[in-house]
């Protein structure tokens, strides 16, 4: 696997978007290891039950596009921050929703504090705000727990 670096400004989720969620979890593994599990995109379906398939159009590097299917949504995302082992983020668009998804990894007490934030904007996010907020909050909790389990299992 090849990793790239970004020299651009850090990409964060939009806290003012109609839908915003964030969460944190502590993982009993080094930041490099946790980052590697998340950055191994094509293996997401093995540990994240929401993801059915992922294909990367190049190396894990800023600007690389990846296509994935989660539930009924087919997504096209672009890697924005690729900074091993501290940050990984991407933007994407599906069904009229613009998304920003950002992860940070901080070493703490021999493990890693993983923080994740995601935002949805656009007309569909405004119209379906309540449902999307419930769904995203649940996905945040489940996604963090799934990443923790996968990183601690490997």
Secondary structure, DSSP 8 states (H G I E B T S, - for coil): --B----S------TTSSEEEEEEEEESS-HHHHHHHHH-GGGHHHH-TTEEEEEESSSBSTT-EEEEEETTEEEEEEEEEEETTTEEEEEEEETTEEEEEEEEEEEETTEEEEEEEEEEESHHHHHTHHHHHHHHHHHHHHHHHHHHHHHHH-
